[in-house]
């Protein structure tokens, strides 16, 4: 059963009705017909991710605690033809999951060519010791677990003559934890039980006086491609009669990622005014704060209880109350307030909030949270996952000539607007940026808008000669100039050989080479930072790279600044 607990503290099995039909009939018939046929029902449970549904608090009484026990039997209550039935059947397992065994009690008599409407009223799953481990939620007033599943009970479906129905049933289990409160009043949602993740907030006035805070909570879940809402405007349980509050406890999914330090949840808090207590305040929401699974686990205690995340709104976080969990005002959870943290998005152990010898220590002129040399676009804000550069950006001018890189045919050479960013002079001597052609374009890499190519050199590939084009903006070789070739080979020792051959009338002014064991990222944008630049120069055209140790494919970029003389 461990695989059923990987996603959620509370587990759901998705509901859908699948039938395999051998013929098509209309849903009619008389059960007293002497030509009755029998159709056997089977039920299955399938794991389903709850994160794509809006969640809200609910009555948890009917839902059992999750356990590692293996399901053994199911107690099933159903009805048809005006009569109710109850039976217990064994549960089997195959590669597709758990399902009920064949049972004579689940044979439904159907008239020839007809159908019967069946209602499933109860579905409880037990282990071999008859401990309840799963339950299909029953829709009722005050118990809205039905919102966590596609189909709560009672569930009605038609069974037709000549079909072999498999009915998949939604079942839930719930992982409860007791929340430690340190003297704060707490209303038990269930006796001695709490939900998975809890929050408590203080609000401070400008004078530093602490109050219990009134607030709303939003939580979102990262699917790997987008953030989706789990909770929206979830209200803190405050008591206006005695100016107190309980921890706000919510159900959250486990991380979908194997890496426990990969963020997958984020939350924000909206401070709310409290008439008669601390009065009217600024109700601007805090910035989003991201959490990974290790942050969630850090709230768990060995005795099965858990700590709430303590949020301070408008307050300095007390040094003796810092939990090491990301909170508003300390979004990396390193107990160094963001306003004093030189690395506010990265957990640090140094007094400045950074790790020792952190290369990213430095200024952040664009305010994007990517510091120092780690920001490939220090003057233009961009996400940290893109090296501090915006995606699909056309606002960078590498050579500072007033022509943006996306339109500059000589990105690394100062030129004129009239000459598409390339230089002009009296003798018509022209130096232009050039790239070796390859099977991948550089601007296909996220965040890189410059033209050029990357060659993926396959393991075992024979010596290959590729053309070098200058001024081929937007990778259009028709408007570029063929200025030479680059020949690539790998010897028996695994060393990479590169030979540059310039066509007559063209010379190298600069040479930059980048070799990696995978498709390069944002570094492809800046030839001046290529990783082999220390081993190449414009005065040498033949190279043997012995320090690389790639046993498979490798990716190579050859960039030059090529100068030629116009015959006119």
C-alpha positions in Angstrom: 0.0 0.0 0.0 3.0 2.3 0.2 2.4 3.4 -3.4 -1.1 4.6 -2.5 0.5 7.1 0.0 3.0 8.7 -2.2 0.7 11.5 -3.3 -1.4 12.6 -0.4 -1.8 12.5 3.3 -5.3 11.9 2.3 -5.6 9.4 -0.6 -8.4 9.2 -3.2 -9.1 6.5 -5.7 -10.7 7.9 -8.9 -14.1 7.0 -10.0 -15.2 6.0 -13.5 -17.5 3.5 -14.9 -16.1 1.2 -17.6 -18.1 -1.4 -19.4 -17.1 -3.8 -22.1 -20.1 -4.4 -24.3 -20.6 -7.4 -26.6 -23.8 -6.0 -28.1 -25.9 -2.9 -27.9 -29.3 -2.8 -26.1 -31.8 -0.3 -24.8 -32.0 -0.1 -21.0 -35.4 -1.8 -20.6 -36.7 -5.1 -19.4 -38.7 -7.0 -16.8 -36.7 -8.8 -14.0 -39.5 -11.4 -13.8 -38.8 -12.4 -17.5 -38.1 -16.1 -17.6 -35.3 -15.4 -20.1 -33.3 -13.6 -17.4 -29.5 -13.5 -17.9 -27.0 -12.8 -15.1 -24.3 -10.1 -15.2 -21.6 -10.2 -12.5 -20.4 -6.9 -11.0 -16.8 -6.2 -10.2 -15.3 -3.2 -8.4 -11.9 -1.7 -8.6 -10.0 1.2 -6.9 -7.5 3.4 -8.7 -5.1 6.0 -7.2 -6.0 9.6 -8.1 -4.2 12.9 -7.5 -6.3 15.3 -5.4 -4.3 18.3 -6.3 -6.4 19.3 -9.3 -9.5 19.9 -7.1 -10.3 22.8 -4.9 -10.2 21.7 -1.2 -12.1 22.8 1.8 -12.5 21.7 5.4 -14.8 18.8 5.9 -16.2 16.4 8.4 -13.7 13.6 8.7 -15.6 11.1 10.9 -16.3 8.6 8.2 -12.8 8.4 6.8 -10.3 5.9 8.3 -6.7 6.7 9.0 -4.2 5.7 6.3 -2.1 2.7 7.0 0.4 0.4 5.3 -2.0 -2.6 5.5 -2.9 -4.5 2.4 -6.6 -4.6 1.5 -8.2 -8.0 2.0 -11.9 -7.7 1.8 -14.6 -5.2 0.8 -18.0 -4.8 2.4 -20.4 -3.7 -0.2 -24.0 -2.4 0.1 -26.1 -2.1 -3.0 -29.6 -2.1 -4.2 -31.7 -2.8 -7.3 -35.3 -3.7 -8.0 -36.4 -2.1 -4.8 -34.3 -4.5 -2.6 -31.1 -3.7 -0.7 -28.3 -6.2 -0.5 -25.0 -6.5 1.5 -22.1 -8.8 0.9 -18.4 -9.2 1.7 -16.0 -10.2 -1.1 -12.3 -10.8 -1.3 -10.0 -8.2 -2.9 -7.4 -9.2 -5.5 -4.5 -7.4 -7.1 -2.8 -7.2 -10.5 -0.6 -4.7 -12.3 -3.6 -2.4 -12.8 -4.4 -2.2 -9.1 -6.9 -3.7 -6.6 -10.3 -5.2 -7.6 -13.0 -7.4 -6.1 -13.0 -11.1 -6.7 -15.8 -12.9 -8.4 -18.8 -13.4 -6.2 -22.2 -15.1 -6.7 -23.7 -12.3 -4.5 -22.7 -9.7 -7.2 -24.6 -11.5 -10.0 -27.4 -9.2 -11.2 -30.4 -10.9 -13.0 -31.3 -9.1 -16.2 -34.0 -9.9 -18.7 -32.8 -10.8 -22.2 -32.0 -7.6 -24.1 -32.8 -5.4 -21.1 -31.0 -3.6 -18.3 -31.1 -3.1 -14.5 -30.4 0.1 -12.6 -28.1 -0.6 -9.6 -27.2 1.8 -6.8 -24.0 1.4 -4.8 -24.7 2.6 -1.3 -21.6 1.5 0.7 -18.1 0.4 0.0 -15.7 -0.2 2.9 -12.3 -1.8 2.5 -10.7 -3.8 5.3 -7.3 -5.5 5.9 -6.9 -9.1 6.9 -7.5 -8.2 10.6 -10.7 -6.5 9.7 -9.4 -3.0 10.3 -11.0 -0.4 8.1 -8.4 1.2 5.8 -10.4 2.8 3.0 -13.9 4.1 2.7 -16.0 5.4 -0.2 -17.3 8.8 0.9 -21.0 9.2 1.2 -22.4 12.6 0.2 -24.3 14.2 3.1 -24.9 17.6 4.6 -21.9 18.7 6.5 -19.6 16.1 5.0 -18.1 17.4 1.8 -15.5 14.8 1.1 -17.5 14.3 -2.0 -15.5 17.3 -3.4 -12.4 15.2 -3.3 -13.6 12.5 -5.5 -15.2 12.2 -8.9 -18.2 10.2 -7.6 -19.3 10.0 -4.0 -21.9 7.5 -2.9 -24.7 6.7 -3.5 -23.6 5.9 -7.1 -26.2 4.7 -9.6 -25.4 3.0 -12.9 -27.1 0.8 -15.5 -26.1 -2.8 -16.1 -27.0 -4.2 -19.5 -27.5 -7.7 -20.7 -24.3 -8.9 -22.5 -21.9 -6.6 -20.7 -19.0 -7.2 -18.3 -19.0 -4.1 -16.1 -16.1 -3.1 -13.9 -17.1 -0.2 -11.7 -14.3 1.8 -10.2 -15.0 3.2 -6.8 -13.6 6.3 -5.1 -12.2 5.5 -1.7 -10.4 7.7 0.8 -8.0 7.4 3.7 -6.7 10.3 5.8 -3.4 11.0 7.5 -4.0 12.9 10.7 -1.6 14.5 13.0 -1.9 16.3 16.4 -0.8 19.9 16.3 1.4 21.3 19.1 0.1 24.7 20.1 2.3 26.0 22.9 -0.6 27.4 24.9 -2.6 28.9 22.0 -6.3 27.9 22.3 -7.1 25.2 19.8 -10.5 23.8 18.8 -10.0 20.1 17.9 -11.5 19.3 14.6 -11.3 15.7 15.8 -10.3 14.6 19.3 -6.5 14.4 19.4 -6.3 14.6 15.7 -5.3 17.4 13.3 -4.7 17.8 9.6 -1.4 17.6 7.8 -0.2 21.2 7.7 -1.2 24.1 10.0 -0.5 27.8 10.2 -0.7 30.4 12.9 -0.1 34.1 12.5 0.8 37.1 14.6 0.2 40.7 13.6 2.4 43.6 14.8 1.7 47.3 14.9 4.4 49.8 14.0 5.2 50.0 17.7 6.0 46.3 17.7 3.0 45.2 19.8 2.0 41.6 18.9 -1.6 40.5 18.3 -3.2 37.3 17.2 -3.7 37.8 13.4 -6.9 37.5 11.3 -6.0 36.5 7.8 -6.9 34.5 4.7 -4.7 31.8 3.2 -4.1 30.8 -0.4 -2.2 27.7 -1.4 -1.2 26.5 -4.8 0.3 23.3 -6.1 3.0 23.0 -8.8 2.1 20.2 -11.4 5.5 20.5 -13.1 4.0 22.8 -15.7 1.7 25.2 -13.9 0.5 26.4 -10.5 -3.1 25.4 -9.7 -5.2 26.4 -6.7 -5.7 24.2 -3.7 -7.2 26.8 -1.4 -8.4 30.3 -2.1 -9.3 32.7 0.7 -9.2 30.0 3.4 -10.2 31.9 6.5 -8.3 31.7 9.8 -10.5 30.4 12.6 -10.6 33.5 14.8 -12.9 34.1 17.8 -14.0 37.7 18.0 -15.6 37.2 21.4 -12.2 36.7 23.2 -9.8 37.9 20.5 -8.2 34.5 20.0 -7.5 32.2 17.1 -6.9 28.6 16.4 -4.3 27.2 14.0 -5.6 27.1 10.4 -5.1 23.4 9.3 -5.4 22.2 5.8 -5.0 19.1 3.8 -2.0 19.1 1.4 -0.7 16.6 -1.2 2.7 14.9 -0.8 5.4 16.1 -3.3 5.2 14.6 -6.7 8.9 14.9 -7.1 11.6 12.4 -5.9 13.8 15.4 -4.9 12.5 16.4 -1.5 14.1 19.8 -1.9 12.1 20.7 -5.1 9.4 23.3 -4.4 5.9 22.1 -5.1 3.7 24.2 -2.9 3.4 27.9 -2.4 1.3 30.0 -0.1 0.5 33.6 0.6 -1.3 35.3 3.5 -3.7 38.2 3.2 -3.7 40.2 6.5 -7.3 41.2 7.5 -8.5 44.0 9.7 -10.0 43.1 13.1 -12.5 45.6 14.4 -12.4 46.1 18.2 -9.0 44.4 18.5 -6.2 45.9 16.4 -8.4 47.8 14.0 -8.1 48.6 10.3 -4.8 47.6 8.6 -3.2 47.3 5.2 -4.8 44.2 3.6 -2.2 43.7 0.8 -1.4 40.0 0.4 2.2 38.9 1.1 4.4 37.6 -1.6 4.1 33.9 -2.5 6.3 31.7 -0.4 7.3 28.3 -1.8 7.7 25.0 0.2 9.3 21.7 -0.6 8.7 18.3 1.0 11.6 18.7 3.4 9.9 21.9 4.7 6.7 20.0 5.3 8.5 17.1 7.0 10.3 19.5 9.3 7.0 20.3 10.9 6.6 16.6 11.9 7.6 15.4 15.4 8.8 11.9 16.3 5.7 11.4 18.6 3.3 11.8 15.7 2.4 15.4 16.5 3.4 18.4 14.2 4.2 22.0 14.5 2.3 24.8 12.8 4.1 27.2 10.6 4.3 30.5 12.5 3.9 33.6 10.4 4.7 37.1 11.6 2.9 39.9 9.7 4.6 43.3 10.1 6.8 41.8 12.8 10.5 41.0 13.0 10.8 37.2 13.3 12.0 36.5 16.8 15.4 34.8 16.6 14.4 32.2 19.1 11.2 31.4 17.2 12.6 30.9 13.7 11.6 27.5 12.5 13.8 27.3 9.4 10.7 27.1 7.2 10.1 29.7 4.4 7.7 32.4 5.6 6.8 35.9 4.5 9.8 38.1 5.2 12.2 35.1 5.1 11.3 33.3 1.9 14.3 31.0 1.9 13.7 30.0 5.5 17.3 30.6 6.6 16.3 32.9 9.5 17.9 35.9 7.9 15.2 38.5 7.1 14.9 39.1 3.3 15.7 42.8 3.8 19.1 41.7 5.2 19.6 38.6 3.0 22.1 38.9 0.1 20.7 35.6 -1.2 17.0 35.8 -0.3 15.9 32.9 -2.6 18.7 30.5 -1.5 19.1 29.0 2.0 22.3 30.2 3.5 24.4 29.6 6.6 26.4 32.8 6.6 25.3 35.9 8.5 24.5 37.5 5.1 22.1 34.7 4.2 24.4 33.1 1.7 26.4 29.9 1.6 30.2 30.2 2.1 32.0 31.3 -1.0 28.7 31.7 -2.8 29.5 32.9 -6.3 26.1 34.6 -6.4 27.0 37.1 -3.6 26.8 40.5 -5.2 24.6 43.3 -6.4 21.1 42.7 -7.9 20.6 45.8 -10.1 17.5 44.4 -11.9 15.9 43.3 -8.6 15.0 39.7 -9.8 16.7 38.0 -6.9 19.5 36.5 -9.0 22.7 38.0 -7.7 26.2 38.9 -8.9 27.8 36.8 -11.6 24.9 34.3 -11.5 22.7 36.8 -13.3 23.3 36.4 -17.1 21.1 39.5 -17.6 21.9 41.8 -14.7 20.1 44.8 -16.1 16.9 42.9 -17.1 14.8 41.0 -14.6 14.2 37.3 -15.3 13.4 34.1 -13.4 16.2 32.3 -11.5 15.6 29.1 -13.5 16.5 31.0 -16.7 19.7 32.5 -15.2 18.1 35.8 -14.4 17.1 36.4 -18.0 13.5 36.8 -19.2 12.1 34.1 -21.5 11.9 35.1 -25.2 13.5 38.4 -24.4 14.3 41.1 -27.0 15.6 43.7 -24.6 19.3 42.7 -24.3 22.0 44.5 -26.2 25.2 42.6 -25.5 27.6 44.8 -27.4 25.8 48.0 -26.5 25.4 49.4 -30.0 21.7 50.2 -29.7 20.6 47.2 -31.8 18.9 44.5 -29.6 20.4 41.0 -29.8 17.3 39.6 -31.5 17.9 41.9 -34.4 21.7 42.3 -34.2 23.6 40.4 -36.9 26.9 41.1 -35.0 25.8 40.6 -31.4 29.3 40.8 -30.0 30.7 43.5 -32.2 29.7 47.2 -32.0 28.0 48.3 -35.2 25.5 50.7 -36.6 21.7 50.6 -36.8 21.9 51.0 -40.5 24.1 48.0 -40.9 22.0 45.7 -38.6 24.3 46.0 -35.7 27.5 45.3 -37.7 30.4 47.8 -38.0 31.1 50.0 -41.0 34.4 51.8 -41.8 36.0 53.9 -44.6 37.8 50.9 -46.1 34.6 48.8 -46.0 36.5 46.4 -43.8 33.7 44.4 -42.1 33.9 42.2 -39.0 30.9 40.1 -38.3 29.8 37.5 -35.8 29.8 34.0 -37.3 28.8 30.5 -36.1 29.5 27.0 -37.2 26.3 25.5 -38.6 24.8 22.7 -36.4 21.7 20.5 -36.1 20.2 22.7 -33.3 19.5 26.4 -33.3 20.7 28.4 -30.3 17.4 30.4 -30.2 15.5 27.1 -29.6 17.0 27.2 -26.1 14.7 28.8 -23.5 15.7 32.3 -22.8 18.2 32.6 -25.6 17.2 35.0 -28.5 20.4 35.1 -30.4 21.0 33.3 -33.7 23.6 30.6 -34.2 23.8 26.8 -34.0 24.8 23.9 -31.7 26.1 20.7 -33.2 25.2 17.4 -31.4 28.2 15.2 -32.2 27.0 11.6 -31.8 29.1 8.9 -30.2 30.9 7.0 -32.9 30.3 9.8 -35.5 33.0 10.0 -38.1 35.0 13.2 -38.8 32.6 15.9 -39.9 33.1 19.2 -41.6 30.5 21.9 -41.1 30.2 25.4 -42.7 30.8 28.6 -40.8 28.4 31.5 -41.7 28.8 35.2 -40.8 25.9 37.6 -40.5 23.3 34.9 -40.9 20.8 36.7 -38.6 17.8 34.6 -37.4 19.7 31.5 -38.7 19.0 32.6 -42.3 22.1 31.3 -44.3 20.7 32.9 -47.5 21.5 36.3 -46.1 24.7 35.2 -44.4 28.2 34.7 -45.9 30.1 31.4 -46.0 33.4 32.3 -44.5 35.0 29.0 -43.7 34.6 25.5 -42.2 35.1 23.7 -38.9 36.2 20.0 -38.9 35.4 17.9 -35.8 36.6 14.5 -35.0 37.3 12.2 -31.9 40.4 10.1 -31.6 40.8 6.7 -30.0 41.7 8.3 -26.7 38.4 10.2 -26.6 40.1 13.5 -27.3 38.1 16.0 -29.4 39.8 17.6 -32.4 38.8 20.9 -34.0 40.3 22.5 -37.1 39.1 25.9 -38.4 39.7 26.6 -42.1 38.9 30.2 -43.3 37.9 30.9 -46.9 40.1 33.2 -48.9 39.7 36.8 -48.0 38.4 36.2 -44.4 40.4 36.2 -41.1 39.6 35.4 -37.5 39.4 38.3 -35.1 38.0 36.3 -32.2 37.3 32.6 -31.5 35.0 31.1 -28.8 34.2 27.4 -28.3 31.8 25.7 -25.9 31.7 21.9 -25.4 29.3 20.1 -23.1 27.9 16.6 -22.5 24.3 17.8 -22.8 22.4 20.5 -24.7 23.7 23.9 -23.4 21.4 26.3 -21.6 21.5 30.0 -21.0 25.3 30.1 -21.4 24.9 29.6 -25.1 23.8 33.3 -25.2 27.2 34.7 -24.3 30.2 33.5 -26.5 32.6 35.4 -24.3 31.8 33.0 -21.4 32.1 29.7 -23.4 33.8 27.1 -21.4 36.7 26.4 -23.8 37.7 30.0 -24.4 40.8 29.7 -22.2 42.1 27.1 -24.6 41.5 28.9 -28.0 42.5 32.1 -29.6 42.1 33.7 -33.0 45.7 33.0 -34.0 45.4 29.2 -33.8 43.1 27.1 -36.0 43.9 23.5 -34.9 43.0 22.2 -31.5 43.0 19.0 -29.5 40.8 19.1 -26.3 42.2 16.5 -23.9 40.6 17.6 -20.7 37.1 16.6 -21.7 35.9 13.1 -20.8 32.7 12.5 -22.7 32.0 8.8 -23.5 28.8 9.5 -25.4 27.4 12.4 -27.4 28.7 15.9 -26.9 27.4 19.3 -28.0 29.7 21.9 -29.5 29.3 25.6 -30.4 32.0 27.4 -32.5 31.6 31.1 -32.6 33.9 33.6 -34.3 34.2 37.2 -35.1 35.3 37.1 -38.8 36.8 40.0 -40.7 36.7 40.3 -44.5 37.8 42.9 -47.1 35.2 44.1 -49.6 36.6 43.8 -53.1 35.2 47.3 -53.8 
